[in-house]
């Protein structure tokens, strides 16, 4: 369960960074409030490459690095040269939960993240279910279906 937990935590950091204005490198949010970690750029990039990306795309972490359930107050441990060597899941969870709790949910605007091709062309039939539909993102936003597909724009001079 450690890999799955770490991946979810890194994905939450990624989302908080994107919605917090860190479009180019969402993980820079780790140096901003409420995280306030004071990491070097190369440390952040190694966390992204060695932990988040490998977990998401290959189901592994970089060789020679590891996850730990507890073991300290800080979520990340680095070697003297700045390379990450350990992720402590309990402190990482507490840090991310605190950031999520402090996050202004009014800033969540999924429609700004979606491309036209990611909307459903036809809405699902929910008349057979007694449950309320919820968005896959966990927010109460449910995108409206696009009935006629993308609209073509006319260019000037044609």
N, CA, C and O of each residue as an XYZ file, in Angstrom:
632
protein
N       0.807     -1.201      0.000
C       0.000      0.000      0.000
C       0.851      1.266      0.000
O       0.329      2.351     -0.255
N       2.134      1.153      0.277
C       2.989      2.330      0.318
C       3.116      3.010     -1.028
O       3.074      4.238     -1.103
N       3.272      2.235     -2.101
C       3.403      2.827     -3.432
C       2.137      3.581     -3.809
O       2.201      4.709     -4.296
N       0.983      2.955     -3.582
C      -0.287      3.602     -3.913
C      -0.483      4.868     -3.089
O      -0.930      5.886     -3.618
N      -0.162      4.819     -1.821
C      -0.286      5.999     -0.959
C       0.620      7.118     -1.428
O       0.193      8.268     -1.522
N       1.873      6.789     -1.724
C       2.820      7.805     -2.183
C       2.352      8.427     -3.490
O       2.427      9.644     -3.660
N       1.871      7.605     -4.413
C       1.409      8.128     -5.692
C       0.233      9.086     -5.504
O       0.204     10.155     -6.113
N      -0.730      8.713     -4.672
C      -1.871      9.599     -4.414
C      -1.428     10.912     -3.777
O      -1.946     11.974     -4.125
N      -0.491     10.850     -2.863
C       0.002     12.068     -2.233
C       0.716     12.964     -3.246
O       0.509     14.177     -3.261
N       1.556     12.362     -4.090
C       2.244     13.161     -5.110
C       1.251     13.736     -6.121
O       1.427     14.867     -6.575
N       0.225     12.987     -6.476
C      -0.793     13.504     -7.393
C      -1.555     14.663     -6.769
O      -1.924     15.607     -7.468
N      -1.795     14.605     -5.467
C      -2.469     15.704     -4.775
C      -1.583     16.942     -4.770
O      -2.064     18.051     -5.001
N      -0.285     16.760     -4.507
C       0.650     17.882     -4.564
C       0.651     18.483     -5.968
O       0.628     19.704     -6.123
N       0.678     17.635     -6.978
C       0.657     18.075     -8.371
C      -0.589     18.930     -8.641
O      -0.486     20.005     -9.231
N      -1.756     18.457     -8.213
C      -3.010     19.193     -8.426
C      -3.012     20.516     -7.665
O      -3.409     21.544     -8.213
N      -2.574     20.499     -6.417
C      -2.520     21.739     -5.639
C      -1.596     22.752     -6.304
O      -1.881     23.950     -6.310
N      -0.491     22.271     -6.862
C       0.424     23.167     -7.557
C      -0.185     23.760     -8.811
O      -0.034     24.954     -9.071
N      -0.875     22.938     -9.595
C      -1.500     23.445    -10.823
C      -2.585     24.461    -10.511
O      -2.652     25.513    -11.148
N      -3.429     24.162     -9.547
C      -4.495     25.095     -9.197
C      -3.959     26.284     -8.405
O      -4.630     27.309     -8.291
N      -2.771     26.151     -7.868
C      -2.166     27.239     -7.108
C      -1.304     28.157     -7.955
O      -0.630     29.039     -7.424
N      -1.319     27.959     -9.262
C      -0.598     28.860    -10.153
C       0.790     28.413    -10.554
O       1.522     29.188    -11.169
N       1.176     27.205    -10.232
C       2.509     26.693    -10.578
C       2.411     25.832    -11.842
O       2.773     24.656    -11.814
N       1.929     26.400    -12.940
C       1.675     25.637    -14.161
C       2.913     24.931    -14.714
O       2.843     23.751    -15.056
N       4.040     25.631    -14.807
C       5.234     25.033    -15.419
C       5.802     23.894    -14.593
O       6.160     22.852    -15.140
N       5.888     24.077    -13.290
C       6.373     23.021    -12.410
C       5.509     23.015    -11.156
O       5.814     23.702    -10.182
N       4.416     22.226    -11.185
C       3.475     22.221    -10.059
C       4.117     21.850     -8.724
O       3.611     22.242     -7.672
N       5.216     21.107     -8.747
C       5.830     20.675     -7.494
C       6.588     21.792     -6.789
O       7.030     21.621     -5.652
N       6.742     22.932     -7.454
C       7.314     24.091     -6.768
C       6.416     24.554     -5.629
O       6.850     25.322     -4.771
N       5.175     24.095     -5.613
C       4.266     24.421     -4.509
C       4.821     23.888     -3.185
O       4.429     24.371     -2.123
N       5.707     22.918     -3.226
C       6.311     22.394     -1.999
C       7.103     23.468     -1.250
O       7.288     23.368     -0.037
N       7.570     24.495     -1.969
C       8.291     25.589     -1.335
C       7.373     26.739     -0.938
O       7.814     27.687     -0.288
N       6.103     26.664     -1.324
C       5.148     27.742     -1.037
C       4.295     27.367      0.176
O       4.333     26.237      0.662
N       3.541     28.328      0.637
C       2.624     28.095      1.753
C       1.489     27.190      1.286
O       1.010     27.381      0.168
N       1.042     26.243      2.053
C       1.372     25.951      3.433
C       2.467     24.895      3.602
O       2.750     24.494      4.730
N       3.092     24.432      2.508
C       4.139     23.413      2.628
C       5.414     23.991      3.243
O       5.916     23.478      4.242
N       5.935     25.066      2.637
C       7.102     25.786      3.138
C       8.320     24.902      3.403
O       8.924     24.988      4.472
N       8.687     24.053      2.441
C       9.786     23.113      2.675
C      11.174     23.655      2.401
O      12.135     23.123      2.958
N      11.339     24.674      1.583
C      12.656     25.230      1.257
C      13.568     24.201      0.574
O      14.719     24.007      0.966
N      13.022     23.552     -0.454
C      13.792     22.579     -1.221
C      14.481     23.269     -2.392
O      13.995     24.276     -2.908
N      15.619     22.716     -2.805
C      16.303     23.204     -3.994
C      15.545     22.708     -5.226
O      14.853     21.692     -5.170
N      15.681     23.431     -6.333
C      14.998     23.036     -7.573
C      15.355     21.605     -7.982
O      14.495     20.837     -8.414
N      16.634     21.263     -7.838
C      17.055     19.907     -8.243
C      16.463     18.843     -7.312
O      16.193     17.724     -7.749
N      16.260     19.177     -6.041
C      15.631     18.223     -5.124
C      14.176     17.987     -5.525
O      13.697     16.853     -5.523
N      13.490     19.060     -5.865
C      12.100     18.920     -6.307
C      12.036     18.082     -7.570
O      11.189     17.195     -7.683
N      12.923     18.352     -8.526
C      12.898     17.607     -9.779
C      13.198     16.127     -9.561
O      12.613     15.272    -10.226
N      14.101     15.821     -8.639
C      14.391     14.408     -8.334
C      13.172     13.737     -7.693
O      12.869     12.588     -8.012
N      12.472     14.436     -6.797
C      11.247     13.867     -6.205
C      10.235     13.544     -7.298
O       9.599     12.490     -7.281
N      10.097     14.456     -8.238
C       9.160     14.240     -9.338
C       9.593     13.041    -10.180
O       8.796     12.139    -10.441
N      10.847     13.036    -10.599
C      11.324     11.984    -11.505
C      11.453     10.627    -10.821
O      11.041      9.616    -11.389
N      12.015     10.582     -9.614
C      12.319      9.314     -8.965
C      11.125      8.701     -8.261
O      11.031      7.479     -8.153
N      10.220      9.524     -7.785
C       9.093      8.994     -7.024
C       7.776      9.136     -7.783
O       7.126      8.137     -8.092
N       7.390     10.349     -8.079
C       6.076     10.545     -8.679
C       5.988      9.906    -10.067
O       5.100      9.087    -10.304
N       6.890     10.261    -10.991
C       6.787      9.774    -12.361
C       7.002      8.271    -12.467
O       6.268      7.594    -13.185
N       7.984      7.747    -11.773
C       8.207      6.302    -11.842
C       7.038      5.531    -11.226
O       6.651      4.480    -11.736
N       6.478      6.047    -10.136
C       5.311      5.390     -9.538
C       4.134      5.402    -10.502
O       3.463      4.386    -10.684
N       3.887      6.554    -11.120
C       2.730      6.694    -11.999
C       2.877      5.896    -13.285
O       1.895      5.340    -13.779
N       4.080      5.830    -13.835
C       4.243      5.257    -15.163
C       4.907      3.886    -15.199
O       4.838      3.192    -16.213
N       5.549      3.490    -14.105
C       6.237      2.193    -14.122
C       5.972      1.367    -12.866
O       6.458      0.240    -12.769
N       5.219      1.889    -11.908
C       4.907      1.142    -10.694
C       6.127      0.851     -9.833
O       6.192     -0.181     -9.167
N       7.091      1.762     -9.848
C       8.311      1.545     -9.075
C       8.876      2.885     -8.639
O       8.412      3.936     -9.081
N       9.871      2.848     -7.778
C      10.645      4.037     -7.427
C      12.090      3.775     -7.825
O      12.477      2.634     -8.077
N      12.874      4.825     -7.880
C      14.256      4.684     -8.334
C      15.027      3.729     -7.429
O      14.858      3.767     -6.210
N      15.871      2.873     -8.006
C      16.690      1.959     -7.201
C      17.546      2.728     -6.200
O      18.088      3.788     -6.513
N      17.659      2.178     -4.990
C      18.454      2.804     -3.949
C      17.688      3.822     -3.128
O      18.241      4.418     -2.204
N      16.432      4.026     -3.452
C      15.566      4.919     -2.676
C      14.435      4.081     -2.108
O      14.153      2.990     -2.604
N      13.789      4.590     -1.069
C      12.726      3.773     -0.502
C      11.684      4.588      0.237
O      11.870      5.767      0.537
N      10.576      3.912      0.519
C       9.468      4.485      1.268
C       9.529      3.957      2.685
O       9.972      2.834      2.925
N       9.081      4.774      3.619
C       9.042      4.374      5.019
C       7.706      4.859      5.582
O       7.278      5.976      5.294
N       7.060      4.032      6.370
C       5.756      4.402      6.926
C       5.865      5.576      7.888
O       5.048      6.494      7.823
N       6.822      5.571      8.750
C       6.980      6.612      9.766
C       8.450      6.964      9.871
O       9.153      6.973      8.861
N       8.922      7.246     11.048
C      10.345      7.409     11.255
C      10.842      8.819     11.433
O      12.048      9.021     11.573
N       9.977      9.794     11.433
C      10.451     11.156     11.647
C       9.363     12.169     11.371
O       8.239     11.825     11.005
N       9.722     13.422     11.556
C       8.759     14.501     11.355
C       8.762     15.040      9.940
O       7.773     15.624      9.497
N       9.860     14.852      9.224
C       9.959     15.400      7.877
C       9.577     14.346      6.841
O       9.904     13.171      7.004
N       8.886     14.758      5.778
C       8.439     13.776      4.791
C       9.546     13.266      3.878
O       9.458     12.152      3.361
N      10.586     14.068      3.675
C      11.635     13.677      2.736
C      12.992     13.694      3.414
O      13.292     14.564      4.231
N      13.807     12.704      3.054
C      15.192     12.678      3.521
C      16.079     12.716      2.290
O      15.842     12.008      1.311
N      17.116     13.562      2.356
C      18.031     13.729      1.239
C      19.440     13.354      1.661
O      19.818     13.523      2.820
N      20.212     12.843      0.714
C      21.630     12.571      0.938
C      22.385     13.897      0.940
O      21.831     14.914      0.522
N      23.634     13.911      1.399
C      24.397     15.170      1.436
C      24.494     15.871      0.072
O      24.606     17.096      0.018
N      24.454     15.106     -1.027
C      24.538     15.733     -2.355
C      23.178     16.238     -2.852
O      23.077     16.737     -3.973
N      22.132     16.109     -2.022
C      20.812     16.625     -2.378
C      19.880     15.619     -3.017
O      18.729     15.940     -3.311
N      20.362     14.402     -3.236
C      19.497     13.395     -3.843
C      18.549     12.823     -2.792
O      18.957     12.543     -1.664
N      17.274     12.650     -3.171
C      16.319     12.088     -2.208
C      16.608     10.613     -1.975
O      16.900      9.873     -2.914
N      16.525     10.193     -0.722
C      16.775      8.789     -0.426
C      15.570      8.126      0.224
O      15.468      6.899      0.240
N      14.654      8.935      0.762
C      13.554      8.332      1.520
C      12.333      9.253      1.504
O      12.448     10.477      1.578
N      11.165      8.624      1.407
C       9.888      9.311      1.602
C       9.244      8.685      2.831
O       9.038      7.473      2.885
N       8.931      9.510      3.807
C       8.228      9.040      5.012
C       6.751      9.325      4.809
O       6.333     10.482      4.788
N       5.958      8.267      4.660
C       4.570      8.414      4.251
C       3.676      9.106      5.272
O       2.837      9.919      4.883
N       3.821      8.819      6.550
C       2.934      9.453      7.543
C       3.171     10.960      7.602
O       2.202     11.716      7.542
N       4.419     11.436      7.718
C       4.613     12.888      7.682
C       4.198     13.517      6.343
O       3.691     14.638      6.311
N       4.418     12.787      5.242
C       4.013     13.294      3.926
C       2.490     13.443      3.880
O       1.971     14.456      3.411
N       1.785     12.428      4.369
C       0.319     12.489      4.420
C      -0.157     13.676      5.258
O      -1.041     14.420      4.832
N       0.417     13.854      6.430
C      -0.002     14.957      7.304
C       0.241     16.308      6.640
O      -0.588     17.213      6.743
N       1.376     16.442      5.960
C       1.690     17.685      5.275
C       0.699     17.962      4.143
O       0.194     19.077      4.012
N       0.424     16.940      3.324
C      -0.497     17.106      2.192
C      -1.921     17.336      2.686
O      -2.641     18.161      2.122
N      -2.336     16.626      3.724
C      -3.683     16.819      4.274
C      -3.849     18.244      4.793
O      -4.883     18.872      4.565
N      -2.837     18.753      5.487
C      -2.883     20.127      5.973
C      -2.986     21.128      4.835
O      -3.724     22.108      4.931
N      -2.244     20.886      3.751
C      -2.303     21.771      2.587
C      -3.669     21.699      1.924
O      -4.220     22.724      1.524
N      -4.220     20.495      1.804
C      -5.543     20.327      1.198
C      -6.611     21.004      2.055
O      -7.502     21.669      1.525
N      -6.528     20.841      3.358
C      -7.500     21.467      4.261
C      -7.442     22.992      4.176
O      -8.464     23.661      4.330
N      -6.253     23.544      3.933
C      -6.083     24.993      3.852
C      -6.395     25.544      2.464
O      -6.512     26.758      2.294
N      -6.528     24.676      1.480
C      -6.713     25.092      0.095
C      -8.115     25.650     -0.124
O      -9.102     25.059      0.314
N      -8.197     26.787     -0.802
C      -9.481     27.408     -1.130
C     -10.126     26.639     -2.283
O      -9.677     26.748     -3.424
N     -11.166     25.869     -1.999
C     -11.811     25.012     -2.996
C     -12.484     25.813     -4.121
O     -12.810     25.252     -5.168
N     -12.691     27.103     -3.914
C     -13.271     27.940     -4.966
C     -12.320     28.082     -6.141
O     -12.730     28.468     -7.236
N     -11.047     27.770     -5.914
C     -10.047     27.847     -6.986
C     -10.118     26.641     -7.923
O      -9.518     26.660     -8.998
N     -10.846     25.592     -7.526
C     -10.971     24.408     -8.371
C     -11.910     24.721     -9.529
O     -13.111     24.902     -9.331
N     -11.374     24.783    -10.701
C     -12.148     25.046    -11.901
C     -11.737     24.019    -12.955
O     -10.939     24.317    -13.844
N     -12.285     22.812    -12.848
C     -11.874     21.740    -13.757
C     -12.030     22.084    -15.231
O     -11.269     21.599    -16.068
N     -13.017     22.923    -15.551
C     -13.231     23.253    -16.961
C     -12.027     23.952    -17.573
O     -11.849     23.913    -18.790
N     -11.198     24.589    -16.755
C      -9.996     25.232    -17.271
C      -8.897     24.217    -17.560
O      -7.971     24.518    -18.313
N      -8.977     23.035    -16.986
C      -7.973     21.995    -17.195
C      -8.344     21.046    -18.334
O      -7.477     20.385    -18.906
N      -9.633     20.984    -18.657
C     -10.105     20.024    -19.646
C      -9.956     20.556    -21.061
O     -10.113     21.749    -21.317
N      -9.654     19.657    -21.957
C      -9.659     19.980    -23.374
C     -11.000     19.524    -23.924
O     -11.672     18.691    -23.317
N     -11.387     20.057    -25.054
C     -12.680     19.727    -25.644
C     -12.836     18.222    -25.847
O     -13.929     17.684    -25.670
N     -11.767     17.548    -26.213
C     -11.828     16.106    -26.479
C     -12.049     15.284    -25.215
O     -12.331     14.089    -25.307
N     -11.927     15.901    -24.025
C     -12.088     15.154    -22.780
C     -13.512     15.213    -22.232
O     -13.811     14.587    -21.215
N     -14.384     15.957    -22.897
C     -15.787     15.996    -22.490
C     -16.528     14.833    -23.136
O     -16.170     14.362    -24.216
N     -17.550     14.394    -22.458
C     -18.397     13.341    -23.020
C     -19.275     13.944    -24.096
O     -19.779     15.056    -23.934
N     -19.466     13.229    -25.194
C     -20.341     13.700    -26.263
C     -21.805     13.480    -25.885
O     -22.673     14.262    -26.276
N     -22.076     12.432    -25.136
C     -23.437     12.097    -24.729
C     -23.427     11.886    -23.228
O     -22.540     11.218    -22.698
N     -24.409     12.453    -22.540
C     -24.449     12.269    -21.097
C     -24.898     10.849    -20.763
O     -25.639     10.219    -21.519
N     -24.438     10.366    -19.628
C     -24.809      9.027    -19.176
C     -26.248      9.039    -18.668
O     -26.724     10.057    -18.165
N     -26.936      7.908    -18.800
C     -28.307      7.788    -18.299
C     -28.249      7.444    -16.824
O     -27.894      6.323    -16.458
N     -28.597      8.400    -15.975
C     -28.553      8.165    -14.541
C     -29.951      7.969    -13.959
O     -30.127      8.009    -12.742
N     -30.941      7.757    -14.820
C     -32.314      7.607    -14.329
C     -32.531      6.285    -13.609
O     -33.497      6.149    -12.857
N     -31.655      5.305    -13.823
C     -31.834      4.004    -13.191
C     -31.176      3.922    -11.819
O     -31.353      2.936    -11.103
N     -30.424      4.944    -11.451
C     -29.714      4.921    -10.179
C     -30.380      5.856     -9.182
O     -30.850      6.935     -9.541
N     -30.413      5.430     -7.927
C     -30.926      6.283     -6.871
C     -29.827      7.139     -6.258
O     -30.110      8.080     -5.516
N     -28.587      6.820     -6.563
C     -27.453      7.565     -6.011
C     -27.267      8.874     -6.771
O     -27.589      8.962     -7.956
N     -26.753      9.877     -6.094
C     -26.432     11.141     -6.744
C     -25.150     10.979     -7.528
O     -24.195     10.389     -7.023
N     -25.101     11.494     -8.765
C     -23.849     11.402     -9.518
C     -22.802     12.331     -8.903
O     -23.111     13.446     -8.482
N     -21.571     11.855     -8.859
C     -20.476     12.694     -8.387
C     -19.390     12.692     -9.438
O     -19.239     11.732    -10.194
N     -18.665     13.731     -9.475
C     -17.583     13.860    -10.433
C     -16.433     12.940    -10.033
O     -16.208     12.695     -8.848
N     -15.712     12.436    -11.026
C     -14.573     11.565    -10.751
C     -13.483     12.288     -9.986
O     -12.677     11.648     -9.309
N     -13.441     13.598    -10.078
C     -12.385     14.353     -9.396
C     -12.670     14.546     -7.920
O     -11.809     15.023     -7.182
N     -13.867     14.182     -7.477
C     -14.217     14.351     -6.074
C     -14.851     15.702     -5.796
O     -15.282     15.961     -4.672
N     -14.915     16.565     -6.799
C     -15.584     17.847     -6.611
C     -17.043     17.695     -7.031
O     -17.430     16.659     -7.572
N     -17.840     18.709     -6.789
C     -19.238     18.619     -7.176
C     -19.465     19.111     -8.595
O     -20.612     19.277     -9.009
N     -18.407     19.345     -9.342
C     -18.510     19.815    -10.715
C     -18.788     18.638    -11.638
O     -18.045     17.656    -11.630
N     -19.841     18.725    -12.427
C     -20.150     17.717    -13.431
C     -20.196     18.431    -14.766
O     -21.074     19.267    -14.981
N     -19.257     18.121    -15.689
C     -19.237     18.831    -16.961
C     -20.482     18.549    -17.785
O     -21.039     17.452    -17.740
N     -20.914     19.564    -18.544
C     -22.073     19.411    -19.407
C     -21.632     18.696    -20.675
O     -20.542     18.962    -21.182
N     -22.467     17.781    -21.205
C     -22.087     17.075    -22.435
C     -22.088     18.021    -23.637
O     -22.849     18.988    -23.684
N     -21.244     17.730    -24.578
C     -21.210     18.480    -25.830
C     -22.020     17.676    -26.828
O     -21.653     16.548    -27.158
N     -23.110     18.237    -27.308
C     -24.042     17.476    -28.139
C     -23.644     17.438    -29.598
O     -23.890     16.437    -30.271
N     -23.038     18.493    -30.107
C     -22.749     18.557    -31.537
C     -21.271     18.466    -31.860
O     -20.869     18.730    -32.994
N     -20.472     18.105    -30.902
C     -19.034     18.011    -31.132
C     -18.394     19.383    -31.181
O     -19.073     20.388    -30.973
N     -17.115     19.442    -31.447
C     -16.419     20.721    -31.462
C     -16.947     21.632    -32.561
O     -17.279     21.169    -33.652
N     -17.023     22.903    -32.279
C     -17.480     23.895    -33.236
C     -16.298     24.353    -34.074
O     -15.241     24.688    -33.540
N     -16.479     24.366    -35.379
C     -15.420     24.848    -36.270
C     -15.515     26.353    -36.348
O     -16.604     26.921    -36.439
N     -14.371     26.986    -36.312
C     -14.342     28.436    -36.437
C     -13.938     28.811    -37.848
O     -13.088     28.168    -38.464
N     -14.562     29.864    -38.346
C     -14.225     30.344    -39.697
C     -13.056     31.287    -39.593
O     -13.028     32.164    -38.729
N     -12.095     31.110    -40.464
C     -10.971     32.040    -40.465
C     -11.294     33.179    -41.423
O     -12.067     33.003    -42.365
N     -10.710     34.334    -41.187
C     -10.953     35.501    -42.015
C     -10.367     35.262    -43.417
O      -9.272     34.722    -43.578
N     -11.121     35.675    -44.390
C     -10.636     35.585    -45.773
C     -11.048     34.304    -46.464
O     -10.622     34.083    -47.598
N     -11.861     33.433    -45.847
C     -12.276     32.210    -46.545
C     -13.754     32.205    -46.728
O     -14.303     31.260    -47.295
